[in-house]
Amino acid sequence: MANPYTRLPARSFWRTAVAEPDPLHITDLWTPKFTIGQDDPVVTAGSCFAAHVGRALLEEGMHWYDAEPAPPGLTRAERSARGYRRFSFRTGNVYTAAALRQWVAWALGEEKPPEEVWEEDGTFHDPYRPTVEPDGFASPEDVLRSREVTLAAVRRALAKADVLVFTLGLTEAWHDTRSGTVLPMCPGTVRGTYDPDRHVLHQHTVARVHDDLTAVLGLAHGVNPRLRTVLTVSPVPLTATATGRHALVATTHSKSVLRAAAGQLADECDAVDYFPSYEIITGHPYRAAFYEPNLRTVRPDGVAFVMRHFFEALQGRSAPARPAPRPPTPATGGEDHACDDAVLDYYSTRPHHGPRPVPPAR
């Protein structure tokens, strides 16, 4: 007698979809809900893994929209150090859905950002973008003027984009109870001073992440009803957790929450899709082959493998067979310095194998 499983395709069964194929030949991991044309403006934001998406779009000849280009005269290294061309606007890494909602609400005038500025050794820094100017600003006014430039870029990007690609990174977030805002990093790590009476760790739930993403889409669609969104989850583990849990357990919890919230929203909304970059890198058929020896940083061939799945699916083709990933290389561990939270490893009291992480600039 027929049942719902009788006519399912091979991709629906673990044995035929996962266990039997060579891992590099696993296909059909993503069926896009909508097309993304070669000339459709795409804006990107999110955790450090999201920085790879814009570069890959450009290399593929697609229209990655840079709403906040660097001023002329900067070298490539200077542009990178100052946070240009990493995302479509110079917010720095946006690890949480709450932080994205906050940036969008500020940009669209729904909320007013605090005017607080951090001062260190005669230079000034933005609490909400503590790494975008490594040498700091000359005055508090310069900090706030620069932030306004970025908020204008966020407005411009949302109005122009056909597609937003947002990569969720973390559920652990430090909240400022005085201003009612969410911070990108714990004060006292990269910049600022930690105040236990003011700075409180929140562990965002599935409901909180879902609500924040829903709010972002509602605000964005108010200025651009045609905007479509692709959500992804970063495969980069937590550098450190302040929850008291083991880092492996905390990472699994965080990524599970983000994956559940992203999947739920994609199931509920025709204009939202989920792309499985997390599964492509962390799925056990790949046996951590795409990580550097630190088991955290995704190697370039891993990024390329993820993006091949993305582009092949958009083009309606199965990803072809590819050479096996190269074996891990010894030495530095391949730390990705674009990840702001990588600096947290500096505070570990355990011995380090290989070079000790660079202390945060203060």
C-alpha positions in Angstrom: 0.0 0.0 0.0 1.3 3.5 -0.9 2.4 5.8 1.9 3.9 9.3 1.9 7.4 7.9 1.7 6.8 5.7 -1.4 7.6 8.3 -4.1 10.1 10.5 -2.2 13.3 11.4 -4.1 16.7 10.0 -3.1 17.6 13.3 -1.4 14.9 12.5 1.3 16.7 9.4 2.6 19.8 9.5 4.7 21.4 6.4 3.1 21.0 7.6 -0.5 21.4 11.3 0.2 24.2 11.3 2.7 25.8 7.9 3.6 26.4 6.5 0.2 27.6 9.4 -1.9 31.2 10.8 -1.7 30.8 13.8 0.6 32.0 16.1 -2.1 29.3 14.7 -4.4 26.4 15.4 -2.1 24.0 17.6 -4.1 20.6 19.2 -3.9 21.2 20.7 -0.4 19.4 23.9 -1.3 16.4 24.5 -3.6 16.1 28.3 -3.8 12.7 29.8 -3.2 13.4 32.7 -5.5 15.8 33.7 -8.2 18.7 36.1 -7.7 19.6 37.6 -11.1 23.1 38.6 -12.1 22.3 42.3 -11.9 20.1 42.2 -8.8 21.7 44.3 -6.0 22.6 42.1 -3.1 23.6 43.4 0.3 25.3 41.4 3.0 25.7 41.7 6.7 26.3 39.5 9.7 29.1 37.6 11.5 32.6 37.3 10.2 31.7 34.4 7.9 29.4 36.7 6.1 32.3 38.7 4.9 33.1 35.9 2.5 29.7 36.2 0.7 30.2 39.6 -0.8 33.6 38.7 -2.2 32.2 35.5 -3.7 29.4 37.4 -5.3 31.8 39.8 -6.9 34.0 37.0 -8.2 30.9 35.3 -9.7 30.1 38.6 -11.6 27.0 39.3 -9.5 26.0 42.6 -8.1 27.2 42.9 -4.5 26.2 46.4 -3.4 28.7 48.4 -1.4 26.7 51.2 0.2 29.6 52.6 2.0 32.7 52.6 -0.2 36.1 53.5 1.2 37.5 57.0 0.7 40.1 57.2 -2.2 43.7 56.7 -1.4 43.5 53.8 1.1 45.5 50.6 0.4 43.7 47.3 0.4 45.1 46.6 3.9 44.0 49.9 5.2 40.5 49.4 3.8 40.3 46.0 5.5 41.6 47.3 8.8 39.0 50.0 8.9 36.1 47.8 8.0 35.5 48.8 4.4 34.3 46.3 1.8 33.6 43.6 4.5 29.9 44.1 4.4 27.6 46.4 2.5 27.9 49.0 5.2 30.6 49.7 7.8 28.9 48.4 10.9 31.6 45.8 11.6 30.5 42.3 12.4 26.8 42.0 13.3 26.7 38.8 15.3 23.1 38.8 16.5 19.6 39.4 15.1 19.1 41.9 17.9 22.1 43.9 16.7 20.8 43.9 13.2 17.4 45.1 14.4 19.0 47.8 16.3 21.1 49.1 13.4 18.0 49.1 11.1 15.9 50.8 13.7 18.5 53.5 14.1 19.0 53.9 10.3 15.2 54.3 9.7 14.6 56.7 12.6 12.5 54.3 14.6 15.0 54.6 17.5 17.7 57.1 18.5 21.2 55.7 19.0 23.0 56.7 22.2 25.6 59.4 21.9 28.0 57.7 24.3 31.6 57.6 23.1 34.5 55.6 24.7 37.8 57.4 25.3 41.1 55.6 25.5 44.5 57.3 25.6 43.3 60.4 23.9 41.4 58.7 21.1 37.7 58.0 20.8 35.8 54.9 19.8 32.2 53.9 18.9 30.8 51.4 21.5 28.7 49.9 18.7 31.6 49.6 16.1 34.7 49.3 18.4 36.9 47.8 15.7 36.2 49.9 12.6 38.8 52.5 13.3 41.8 50.7 14.9 43.5 54.0 15.7 40.4 55.6 17.0 38.8 59.0 16.1 40.2 62.4 17.0 37.0 63.6 18.8 33.6 62.4 20.0 32.0 64.4 17.3 34.0 62.5 14.7 32.7 59.2 16.2 29.1 60.3 15.9 29.5 61.8 12.4 31.1 58.6 11.2 28.2 56.6 12.6 25.7 58.8 10.8 27.5 58.0 7.6 27.1 54.3 8.3 23.4 54.8 9.2 22.9 56.6 5.9 24.5 53.7 4.1 22.2 51.2 5.9 19.2 53.2 4.7 20.6 53.4 1.1 21.3 49.7 1.1 17.9 48.6 2.3 16.2 50.9 -0.2 18.2 49.7 -3.2 18.6 46.0 -2.5 16.7 43.2 -4.1 18.2 40.7 -1.7 19.6 40.8 1.8 21.9 38.0 2.9 22.3 37.9 6.6 24.5 35.4 8.5 23.5 34.8 12.1 26.5 34.2 14.4 25.7 34.2 18.1 23.0 34.0 20.7 25.2 35.3 23.6 24.9 39.1 23.6 26.0 41.7 26.1 23.3 44.3 26.8 23.8 47.7 28.2 21.1 48.1 30.9 21.6 51.9 31.1 20.9 52.6 27.4 18.8 49.5 26.7 21.0 48.6 23.8 22.9 45.5 22.6 26.6 45.7 22.2 28.7 43.8 19.6 31.3 42.7 22.2 31.7 42.6 25.9 33.2 46.0 27.0 36.7 45.6 28.3 37.7 43.0 25.7 38.4 45.0 22.5 37.5 48.4 23.8 35.7 50.1 26.7 35.5 49.2 30.4 33.4 46.4 31.8 30.9 47.4 34.4 29.1 44.4 36.0 26.3 46.6 37.2 25.6 47.8 33.7 26.8 45.2 31.2 24.7 42.0 31.4 25.0 38.8 29.4 21.7 37.7 27.7 21.3 34.3 26.0 18.8 34.9 23.2 16.2 32.3 22.7 14.6 31.0 19.5 11.6 33.3 20.1 13.8 36.3 20.6 15.8 35.7 17.5 12.7 35.1 15.5 11.1 38.3 16.8 14.2 40.3 16.0 14.4 39.0 12.5 10.7 39.6 12.0 11.1 43.2 13.2 14.0 43.7 10.8 11.9 42.5 7.9 9.0 44.6 8.9 11.1 47.8 9.0 13.0 47.0 5.8 9.8 46.2 3.8 8.4 49.6 4.9 11.1 51.2 2.7 11.5 48.4 0.2 8.5 46.0 -0.3 10.4 44.0 -2.9 13.2 43.0 -0.6 13.9 39.3 -0.3 16.1 37.8 2.4 18.4 34.8 2.5 19.3 33.7 6.1 22.4 31.6 6.9 24.0 30.5 10.1 27.8 30.9 10.5 29.7 27.6 10.9 32.3 29.3 13.0 32.2 28.1 16.6 32.2 30.4 19.6 35.7 31.5 20.6 34.6 31.6 24.2 31.4 31.4 26.2 30.5 33.4 29.3 27.6 31.1 30.2 29.7 28.7 32.3 29.0 25.9 29.8 31.7 23.9 28.0 32.5 25.8 24.8 31.4 22.8 22.6 28.1 22.6 24.4 27.6 26.4 24.2 28.4 26.4 20.5 25.9 23.6 19.8 23.2 25.4 21.8 23.8 28.7 20.1 23.9 27.4 16.5 20.8 25.2 17.2 18.8 28.2 18.4 19.9 30.3 15.3 19.2 27.4 12.9 15.7 26.9 14.4 14.8 30.5 14.3 16.0 31.0 10.7 14.3 27.9 9.5 11.0 28.8 11.2 11.0 32.2 9.6 11.9 30.8 6.2 9.0 28.3 6.5 6.6 31.1 7.4 7.5 33.7 4.8 7.7 33.4 1.0 10.2 36.3 0.9 12.7 34.6 3.2 14.9 31.6 2.4 17.4 29.6 4.3 20.8 28.6 2.8 22.6 25.8 4.6 26.1 27.1 4.8 26.2 25.8 8.4 25.3 22.2 7.4 27.7 22.2 4.5 30.7 22.9 6.7 29.7 21.3 10.0 27.8 18.2 8.7 29.6 15.1 9.9 30.0 13.7 6.3 32.7 16.3 5.9 34.5 15.3 9.1 35.7 18.9 9.8 37.7 18.8 6.6 37.1 22.4 5.9 38.4 23.8 9.2 41.9 25.0 9.9 43.8 23.2 12.7 42.1 25.4 15.3 38.8 23.7 14.3 37.2 27.1 14.2 38.4 29.1 11.1 36.9 27.9 7.8 39.6 27.4 5.2 39.3 29.1 1.8 38.4 25.8 0.1 35.6 25.4 2.5 34.3 28.9 1.7 34.6 28.1 -2.0 32.7 24.8 -1.5 29.8 26.6 0.3 29.6 29.2 -2.4 29.7 26.6 -5.2 26.6 25.1 -3.7 25.0 28.5 -3.6 25.7 29.5 -7.2 25.0 26.1 -8.7 21.6 26.0 -7.0 20.8 29.5 -8.2 21.7 28.4 -11.7 19.6 25.2 -11.5 22.5 22.9 -11.7 23.9 20.2 -9.4 27.4 21.0 -8.1 30.0 19.0 -10.0 32.6 16.8 -8.5 35.5 18.7 -7.0 39.0 17.7 -5.8 39.2 16.6 -2.2 40.0 19.3 0.4 43.7 19.8 1.0 44.9 18.4 4.4 45.2 20.8 7.3 48.4 22.8 7.4 50.3 23.3 10.6 51.7 26.5 11.9 49.5 29.4 13.0 46.1 27.6 13.2 44.7 29.9 10.5 42.9 32.4 12.7 40.5 34.7 10.9 41.3 38.2 12.3 38.1 39.5 10.7 36.3 37.8 13.6 36.2 40.4 16.3 35.5 37.7 19.0 38.7 35.8 18.1 40.4 38.2 20.5 38.6 36.5 23.4 41.1 33.6 23.1 43.7 35.9 24.5 42.0 35.7 27.9 42.3 31.9 28.2 44.6 30.9 31.1 45.5 27.6 29.5 48.7 27.1 27.6 48.5 27.8 23.8 49.8 25.5 21.2 51.6 27.7 18.7 51.7 31.5 18.8 49.6 33.1 21.6 46.8 35.2 20.2 47.6 38.9 19.9 46.3 41.0 22.8 43.5 43.4 22.0 44.5 46.9 21.0 43.7 49.2 23.9 
